[in-house]
Amino acid sequence: MAAQAIHQFAECITCHAWSPDHSMIAFCPNNTEVHIYKFFTDKWEKLHVLSKHDQIVSGIDWSRSSNKIVTVSHDRNSYVWTQEGQDWVPTLVILKLNRAALCVQWSPKENKFAVGSGAKSVCICYYEQENNWWISKIIRKKHESSVTSVAWHPNNIHLATTSTDGKCRVFSTIIKGVDTRGAQAGASADWKFGEQIAQLDLSSTWTFGVRWSPSGKTLAYAGHSSMIYFVDDVEASPAAQNLTLRDLPLRDILFVSEKMAIGVGFDCNPMIFAADETGLWSFVRFLDERKVTPSTSKASQLSEALGKLYGQSKQGTSSDTVEPSKPRGGAHENCITCIVPLRKGSESIVKQFSTSGLDGKIVVWDLENHITIPK
């Protein structure tokens, strides 16, 4: 079984994040608090409760180098938590939002972070050394609805967003005094802050779970109509591939390598996608495979036949690789809402990752011993 460990922490989990050494985990049990647990010998013990927010915590990210935790909430606030001794000390971030903050992510260099909101805007937050506080610059008037997810390009300047207006956008977030216009930045340094680099109108429904591949060459995101989109060369000449899924929609995506991605969502089961030598993406299989007891009933046989026929009519799916029906009862029992990589050092390939969902479970998955990961 690919699920290496299953932990039941709460009745429902909104989001989670790991400490840099993976010894501690922070998650929101669908309330105003963030709980931090640490594994001791044979069990998890609660060490801290971060309780500064007034409404549900909607996003958590734990920086790998600076060991800081950033949280956002429906109360329109964000806090950066710094560990001082045995305590976590919060610092309020000035977001200037009039709607809920929905998602957050540290940039690769951890000198800024992005907050998506229900105010049709994205806050780019950074630390101002002179005044000793965290402030934000806002990208306004670009989104037509709530921003559901954000993802940083490896160059630390480009930011991708998805929204309930059905579009995926890429912006420049270069900030004077924070980002350097060096040789590594390349052409991306020529863009001004908040300038829209690309807008992808591939979906007619809500979009979620935007992610960049490790090199930043490929962008992936999910549509609520059971679609997943892979886009190459977003800045220069975007080339898109649309995969229609037979199953329920995805909520989040993770690239485990340049040619393999994992999608999670309402099917309660991670889905594996891979690209061939020509760059064509396809669905491979469900990670949490379960044995299906064959049924002899005419109704189930008809259902399977219709499932195969329906799957063949969809672009990018194959009746040979997709199960016509899947029973519940795997590692997750409800919608998976969050997927987090478990990287060791500077590894570019993700061999382990964790997922959390509305069933209150956090599941650690092992890829290395169950599937060949293409580079």
N, C-alpha and C positions, 0 to 999 in steps of 0.2 A: 504494500500500500504506500502511495506517495506521501500521504499525510504522516509526517514524522512524529508530531506531537499535537494533541488537542487539549486545549485548556478552557474550561468553563469559568469565566471570571464574573459574569453578570447575566441578567436576563436579556439585555440588549446592549450592543456596543456601537457607538457612533463612528469612532475613528481611533487609530492607535499609532504609536511610533516607538522605535527602539533606541536605547542608549547606544553610544558609539561602539562599545565592546559587547553589545547584545546581552548584557547581564541584567538589565532592567527594562521594563516595558511601561509605557504611559498610555492610558486609554481613557476615554470618556464613557461611563456607563449610562449613556443617554440622559444625562442630567447636567447640572451646572458645574460639576466637579471633574477634575482630572486625577485619576488614581495612578500611583507609581508603585509597581511591584518589583521585587527582586527574588531570584531563585536561590534558595539555600538548600543544599544537599539533595533533598527529595521533594521539596514543595515550594510554592510561591508564597511570599509574605508581603503584605502591604507595608510600605515604608513611609509614603507621603500622600497627602491629599491636597491638591492645589485648588483652592476654593476662593477665587476672586471674581469670577463671572456671575452674572445675575440670571442668565438664560442658558439654554443648551449649548455646550461646546461643540462646534461644528468642524473644527480642524485643529490638528496637532502636527508639529514637525520638530524633530530633535536633531540639531546640527551635529555632524560627525567630528568636526575639528574643534570647535569652540565649546562644545558641550552645553549649548543653550537650548531651551525649549521655547517655542513660540506657540501660542494658542489663540484661536479666534472663536467668537461666539455670536449667537443671534442677538446678543445685547449691544452689538455694533462696536464692541471693543476688542482690542488685542493686547496681549501681555507677552513680554519676553522674560523668561524665568532663568535666573542665574543661580547656580549652586554656591552657597557660601557656608562652608562647614557642613553641618548636617541639614541645613534648611535651604529651601528654594525661595529666592527673593524675587518678587514680580516688579517689572517696570512697565508702566502704562505706555502704550503706543498711540499717538494721536492719529486716528484714521479719518476723522471728519465725515463719517458715514451717517446717512439717515435711514438706512435699511440694514438688515442682518449681514454680518460677515459669514461667508459660506465655506471658504477653503483657504489654505495657506501653504506656502512652500518656501524653504530657504533656497537661495541661489547657490550655484556650485561653489563659489568662493566664500559664501556665508557672510558677505558684507552687506547684504540686503535680502529682503523677502517680499513675496507678492501675496496680496490678499484679494480674493474674488468676493464680490458682494451681490446682494439683492438690489443694490442701488444703480445697477447697470454700469458699474465702474470697477476699476482695478486699482488698488493702492500699492505703490512700490515704496516700501519702508526701508529706511537706512538710519544708521547711528550718526548723530551730529556731535562730534567730539567737543566742539567749542561750548555747547550748551548742555552737554551731558544728558541727552535724551534721544529717543527714537521718534523720527517724524516721517511723514509720507508725502509723496507726490502722486497725484491721482490722474489716471488716464480716463477721461470723460468723453461722453457723446459719441462713443464708438459702438457700444453694445446697445441693443434694443430691448434687452431683458436681463435676467439674473445671470451672473457668471458662475458656472457650476464647477469648473476646475481650472487650474493653472499649471504650467509646466515650463521650467527653465531650459533653454538651450545650453549645451556645454560651454558656449562662449561667454556665458554670464551676462549677456546683453539682450538677446532675443527672448521673448516670453510668449508662449502660446496659451490661448484661452478657449474654452468652450462655453456655450451659453444656451439658455432655453429659447433663444430666438432661432436656433437651428444652425448657427454658423460657428466656424472655428477661425480664429484670427491670430495673427502673429504681430507683436509690437516690438519696437525698440524701447529699451528702458535705461539707456545710457544716462548717467547722472554725473555732472561735473564735480570733481573732487572725490568721487567714489569709484568710478570706472576710469581706467586709463586707456588712452587711445594709442595703444602699442601695436606692434606688428602682428601679434596674435589675434587682435580684434578684427583686422582685415577690413573688408568693405562694410561690415556691420557698424563700425565706429562712425561712419558717415551719416547715419540716421540720427535724427533728433529725438529727444525723449517724447514718448507717446505717439510717435509716427507709426502708422499702420503699414506693415511690410507686406502682408498678404491677408486676404479674406477668402475662405473656402466655403462655398455655398452648396455643399454636397448633400446635406440632409434637409429634410422638410419637417423634422421633429426635433425635440430637445436633444442636445448633445452633451456627452459626459467624458470623463476619464482621459483627457489628452496627455500624451507622453511623447518624448523624443527618444530616438534610438541612441545608443552610446556615442556614436560619432556625430549625431545631430543631422544626419542626411535624410532620415525618414521620420515623419510625424504620423502618429496614429491617434484616432479618437473614435468614440462609439456614438451611434444614434439610437434614439429610443424606439425606432422602428425595427429593431433587431438587425442593425447594420453596423459594420466596422469599416473604417476608412484608413487606408495607408497612402501617404502622400510623400513623394520624393522631390528633392530640390525645391523646397517651398519658396525660397527667396528668388531664385533665378527663373526657372520655368517649371512650375508644379506639374507633376504627373501623378494622377490619383488612381487608386484601385478601390472598388467598392465590393465588399463581400456581404452577401445577404445570408443571414443565419436562419436556420429552421427553428431554432429554439428561442428562449426568452432573451430580452435585451441585456446588454452589458452595462455595468456602472463604472468600472475602472479597468485600466490596462497597465501592463508592465512589460518593458522590453528586457528579456533576460540575456539577449545578445543582439548583434546587428541583424540577424536573420530569424529570430524567434521571439515571439511575444506571447504573454499570458493575458487572457481576458476573464474578468469575473463579473458576476451580476446576479440576476434573478433566477438563474438556473441552479444556484447553490453549488456549483461545480466549476472549477477553473478550466478554461478552454485553451488549448494550445494552437497557436498559429505559426506557420513557418513560411519562409520564402525560398524558392528554388534558385538554381544557378542563374536563371534569367531575371530574377527579381520578382517573380509572380507569387503573391501571397495566397495561402489556402488554409482552411481549417484542417488540423491533423486529428485530434481526438480530445476527449475529456480526460483530465489528469486523474480524477478520482473515479477510475473505472470500477463498475460494480457488475456482478453477474446478474443477468436477467433470466428469470425462470420462464421458459417458453410456454406460451399459453395456446391451448387448442381451441379456444372459443372463436366463433366466426366473427364476432364483433372486434376482437383484438386483431385477428388476421386482416380484416378490412381496414382497421385503423393503421396497421403497419403498411399495407399496400398504398393507402392514400398518403401516408407520410413519405414513402419513397417517391411517389409521383410528384408530390408537392416539392420535395427537396430537389428533384431533378429539374424542376421548372425555375428554380432560383439560381441567380448568377453566382458563381463561385463556390457552390456547394456540391458535394458528391454523395450519392446514396451508398457508396461503398465505405465511406469514412464516418458518416454521421448515423448515430443510432436513431431509429424511428421513434422510440419512446424510452424514457429514463425514469426509473422509480426514485423517489427521495430516499433518504436514509444513509447518506454518506457522511463525510466529516462535518459538513454544514447542513443545517436543517432549515435555514431561511436565507434571504437575500444577502449576498456578499457585497459590502459597500466599500471596502478598503483593501488595498494590496500594497505591501511594503517590502522592498528588497532587503536581504540579509547578506551584505557584501563583506568580504574579509580583505582588509587592507585596500590596495589599489586595483583589485580585480575588476576587469571590465565585464566579465561573464557572471551572471547571477546564478548560483547553484542552489540557493535556498531563498525562500521568501515566506512571508506570513500573510494571512488574510483574516479579516474580522467581519462580522455581520450582525444582522438583526437577531440572531439566535444567541447572542452573548458569548460566542466562542471566538478564540484566537487560535488559528491552526498554523503550524509551521510545516511547510512542504519541502520535500527533498527532490530535486530534479536530477541530480548527478547520477543517481543509481537507478533511475527509472526511464530516462530518455536521453538520447544523444543530442547535445546542444550544439548546433552549428555556430561557428564563429562569425 
